[in-house]
Amino acid sequence: MTQENNFETYDFFTESQSRKVPASIWLPKPSSEPVPVVLVGHGGSGHKRSGLVEDIAHALIKQYQIAVVAIDGPVHGSRREVFSDGPLVRQEFRDLWATGLSIDPMIADWQSCIDYVCQLPQINADRIAWYGISMGTAYGIPLLGQEKRIKVASLGMWGTCREPAARLKSDAGKITIPVLFQQKEQDEIFTHEGQQDLYQCIVSHNKKYQSYPGGHTDPKDKQLEDIVQFLAHHLLVE
C-alpha cells in the first residue's frame, strides 16, 4: 500500500471464471462517510496504473474526494508473464479485439471487481461511474449495456470504423444513463464518422458529444477537466 497526503492506493486481485483479475484502487483519506467511485478502463497500450488512470485518480481525489478503481486489460499489465506496454501490447490487443472473444470475459472481470469494491466500507455502492477512452470505450460499452450498478459514464475515441462494430452498436442501444462522449479532431486511428455513428447508437436521453484538438492521445487539460466535472456532477449532485 502507498500513502500520499490525500489518498492511499494498493493493488489487489479478484476471481472471475477461474481468472485472476489484477486491479488497483485509489482511496481518498480521511473520509467520514462512504465515497463515490469511478471505474477506469485504460487504453490499448496501457495498464491499470498508466498515466491515463493516474491523471483521473489524482484529479477526482484532489477536487472531489472520489475514489478510482482500474483493472488490467486482457493482455495488459500484470496479466502478462513479462510486463510490457506500448505498441507491442496495443497490437496484441487489436488482434484479440478483432476476434470478439475478449468482450464477455472482460465484462465478467469488471463485474467481479465491482462486487469487490461494493463490499468496501469506504465506497458508496450506489454512486458508481465509468470512465474509458479508446479501449476503455470498446470494453466499457458492453459492460454498460449489462451492468446496472453504473450510473454515469464518460466515453470516446472509439468508433464503428473498427470491427466488431455490430456488437458495440447493439450494446450501445442498451445504455440509458448519462453519457459524455469525446472525440479528438485530428484522431489518426478512428474516423469522426465512426465515432459519431457509435454515439448515435447510445439511447440515453442525457448524452452529449464534445470535440477537442489533437490526435489519439490521453485526455489532458480541458478535455480531462470536462470528464472530471461531468462525472463529479452526476455522482455528487444528482
C-alpha positions as CSV (number, residue, x, y, z in Angstrom):
1,M,0.0,0.0,0.0
2,T,1.2,3.5,-0.9
3,Q,0.0,6.5,1.0
4,E,0.1,10.2,0.0
5,N,-1.1,13.3,1.8
6,N,-4.7,12.9,0.5
7,F,-5.0,9.3,-0.7
8,E,-3.9,5.7,-0.4
9,T,-3.5,3.2,-3.2
10,Y,-3.0,-0.5,-3.4
11,D,-3.2,-3.4,-5.8
12,F,-5.4,-6.4,-5.4
13,F,-6.8,-9.4,-7.3
14,T,-10.4,-10.7,-7.8
15,E,-11.5,-14.0,-9.2
16,S,-13.6,-14.3,-12.4
17,Q,-14.4,-17.6,-14.1
18,S,-11.1,-19.1,-12.8
19,R,-9.1,-16.0,-13.9
20,K,-7.2,-13.8,-11.5
21,V,-8.1,-10.2,-12.3
22,P,-5.4,-7.6,-11.4
23,A,-6.8,-4.4,-10.1
24,S,-5.7,-1.1,-8.4
25,I,-7.6,1.3,-6.2
26,W,-7.1,4.9,-5.1
27,L,-9.0,5.9,-1.9
28,P,-9.3,9.5,-0.6
29,K,-8.3,10.0,3.1
30,P,-9.6,10.8,5.5
31,S,-13.2,10.2,4.7
32,S,-16.0,10.4,7.3
33,E,-18.5,8.6,5.1
34,P,-18.5,6.2,2.0
35,V,-17.4,8.0,-1.2
36,P,-18.4,7.5,-4.9
37,V,-16.1,5.6,-7.1
38,V,-15.1,5.8,-10.8
39,L,-14.2,2.7,-12.7
40,V,-11.5,3.4,-15.3
41,G,-10.9,1.5,-18.5
42,H,-7.3,2.2,-19.7
43,G,-6.2,2.4,-23.3
44,G,-4.9,-0.3,-25.6
45,S,-1.2,0.3,-24.9
46,G,-1.5,0.9,-21.2
47,H,-2.3,-0.8,-17.9
48,K,-4.1,-0.3,-14.6
49,R,-1.6,2.2,-13.4
50,S,-0.8,4.0,-16.6
51,G,-0.9,7.8,-16.9
52,L,-4.5,8.0,-18.0
53,V,-5.6,6.3,-14.8
54,E,-3.2,8.2,-12.5
55,D,-4.4,11.5,-14.1
56,I,-8.1,11.0,-13.4
57,A,-7.4,9.5,-10.0
58,H,-5.4,12.4,-8.7
59,A,-7.9,14.9,-10.2
60,L,-11.0,13.2,-8.7
61,I,-9.5,12.7,-5.3
62,K,-8.0,16.2,-5.0
63,Q,-11.1,18.0,-6.2
64,Y,-14.0,15.8,-5.1
65,Q,-12.9,13.0,-2.7
66,I,-14.0,10.4,-5.3
67,A,-12.3,7.0,-5.4
68,V,-10.9,5.3,-8.5
69,V,-10.5,1.7,-9.5
70,A,-8.9,0.1,-12.6
71,I,-8.2,-3.4,-13.8
72,D,-5.6,-4.6,-16.4
73,G,-7.0,-5.2,-19.9
74,P,-6.9,-8.8,-21.3
75,V,-3.3,-8.7,-22.5
76,H,-2.1,-5.9,-20.3
77,G,-0.1,-5.2,-17.1
78,S,0.0,-8.0,-14.5
79,R,-1.8,-10.4,-16.8
80,R,1.4,-10.7,-18.8
81,E,4.2,-13.1,-17.8
82,V,6.7,-10.3,-18.6
83,F,5.5,-6.7,-18.2
84,S,5.3,-4.6,-21.3
85,D,3.3,-1.7,-22.6
86,G,3.2,0.5,-25.7
87,P,2.9,-0.5,-29.4
88,L,3.5,-4.2,-28.9
89,V,0.7,-4.6,-26.4
90,R,-1.5,-2.4,-28.4
91,Q,-1.2,-4.6,-31.4
92,E,-1.8,-7.7,-29.3
93,F,-5.0,-6.1,-28.0
94,R,-6.1,-5.1,-31.5
95,D,-5.6,-8.7,-32.8
96,L,-7.6,-10.1,-29.8
97,W,-10.3,-7.4,-30.1
98,A,-10.9,-8.3,-33.8
99,T,-11.9,-11.9,-32.8
100,G,-14.6,-10.6,-30.5
101,L,-13.7,-13.2,-27.9
102,S,-12.4,-10.9,-25.2
103,I,-15.6,-8.9,-24.7
104,D,-17.6,-11.2,-22.5
105,P,-14.7,-12.2,-20.3
106,M,-13.8,-8.5,-19.7
107,I,-17.5,-7.9,-18.7
108,A,-17.2,-10.7,-16.2
109,D,-13.8,-9.5,-14.9
110,W,-15.2,-6.0,-14.4
111,Q,-18.3,-7.3,-12.6
112,S,-16.1,-9.3,-10.2
113,C,-14.2,-6.1,-9.5
114,I,-17.4,-4.2,-8.9
115,D,-18.5,-6.9,-6.5
116,Y,-15.3,-6.5,-4.5
117,V,-15.5,-2.7,-4.5
118,C,-19.1,-2.6,-3.4
119,Q,-18.1,-4.6,-0.2
120,L,-15.6,-2.0,0.9
121,P,-16.8,0.2,3.7
122,Q,-15.2,3.3,2.2
123,I,-17.2,3.0,-1.0
124,N,-20.8,4.2,-1.7
125,A,-22.1,1.3,-3.8
126,D,-25.0,3.5,-5.1
127,R,-22.7,6.0,-6.7
128,I,-20.5,4.3,-9.4
129,A,-19.3,5.8,-12.6
130,W,-17.4,4.6,-15.7
131,Y,-14.5,6.4,-17.5
132,G,-13.0,4.8,-20.5
133,I,-11.2,6.3,-23.6
134,S,-10.3,4.2,-26.7
135,M,-10.0,0.6,-25.4
136,G,-11.9,1.8,-22.3
137,T,-14.8,2.6,-24.6
138,A,-14.5,-0.7,-26.5
139,Y,-15.0,-2.7,-23.3
140,G,-16.9,-0.1,-21.5
141,I,-19.9,0.0,-23.8
142,P,-20.7,-3.8,-23.5
143,L,-20.2,-3.5,-19.7
144,L,-22.6,-0.5,-19.5
145,G,-25.1,-2.4,-21.6
146,Q,-25.3,-5.1,-18.8
147,E,-24.2,-3.6,-15.5
148,K,-26.9,-1.5,-13.9
149,R,-24.9,-0.5,-10.9
150,I,-23.0,2.1,-13.0
151,K,-24.9,5.4,-13.0
152,V,-23.0,7.7,-15.4
153,A,-20.2,7.3,-18.0
154,S,-17.6,9.2,-19.9
155,L,-16.6,7.5,-23.2
156,G,-15.0,8.4,-26.5
157,M,-12.2,8.0,-29.1
158,W,-13.6,4.7,-30.5
159,G,-16.0,4.1,-33.3
160,T,-17.8,1.7,-35.6
161,C,-15.0,2.0,-38.1
162,R,-13.2,-0.9,-36.3
163,E,-14.7,-4.3,-36.1
164,P,-16.5,-6.0,-34.4
165,A,-18.8,-2.9,-34.6
166,A,-22.1,-4.7,-34.6
167,R,-21.7,-5.9,-31.0
168,L,-20.9,-2.3,-29.8
169,K,-23.8,-0.8,-31.7
170,S,-26.2,-3.4,-30.1
171,D,-24.8,-2.8,-26.6
172,A,-24.9,1.0,-27.0
173,G,-28.6,0.6,-27.7
174,K,-29.0,-0.6,-24.1
175,I,-27.3,2.4,-22.4
176,T,-29.7,4.8,-20.8
177,I,-27.5,6.5,-18.2
178,P,-26.0,10.0,-18.7
179,V,-23.1,9.8,-21.1
180,L,-20.3,12.2,-22.2
181,F,-18.7,11.2,-25.5
182,Q,-15.4,12.8,-26.6
183,Q,-13.5,12.8,-29.8
184,K,-10.2,14.3,-31.0
185,E,-10.3,16.5,-34.1
186,Q,-7.0,15.0,-35.5
187,D,-7.6,11.4,-34.4
188,E,-5.4,9.3,-36.6
189,I,-7.0,5.9,-35.6
190,F,-10.8,6.5,-35.6
191,T,-12.8,8.4,-38.1
192,H,-15.1,11.2,-37.0
193,E,-18.0,9.4,-38.8
194,G,-17.4,6.1,-37.0
195,Q,-17.3,7.9,-33.6
196,Q,-20.4,9.8,-34.3
197,D,-22.1,6.6,-35.5
198,L,-21.3,4.9,-32.2
199,Y,-22.5,7.9,-30.2
200,Q,-25.8,8.0,-32.1
201,C,-26.4,4.3,-31.1
202,I,-26.4,5.3,-27.4
203,V,-30.1,5.6,-26.5
204,S,-29.7,7.8,-23.4
205,H,-31.7,11.0,-23.4
206,N,-29.0,12.6,-21.3
207,K,-25.9,12.5,-23.5
208,K,-23.5,15.0,-25.1
209,Y,-20.8,14.9,-27.8
210,Q,-17.7,17.1,-27.4
211,S,-14.7,17.6,-29.7
212,Y,-11.1,18.6,-28.8
213,P,-8.0,19.5,-30.7
214,G,-5.2,16.9,-31.1
215,G,-4.6,13.3,-32.0
216,H,-5.3,10.0,-30.4
217,T,-3.7,10.7,-27.0
218,D,-4.7,10.6,-23.4
219,P,-7.1,13.4,-22.2
220,K,-5.3,16.4,-20.7
221,D,-6.1,19.9,-19.7
222,K,-9.7,21.0,-20.7
223,Q,-10.6,17.5,-22.0
224,L,-9.7,15.9,-18.7
225,E,-11.3,18.6,-16.7
226,D,-14.6,18.2,-18.6
227,I,-14.5,14.5,-17.8
228,V,-13.9,15.2,-14.1
229,Q,-16.7,17.8,-13.9
230,F,-19.2,15.7,-15.8
231,L,-18.7,12.6,-13.6
232,A,-18.5,14.5,-10.3
233,H,-21.7,16.4,-11.1
234,H,-23.7,13.2,-11.6
235,L,-22.1,11.4,-8.7
236,L,-22.3,14.2,-6.2
237,V,-25.3,16.4,-7.2
238,E,-27.9,14.2,-8.8
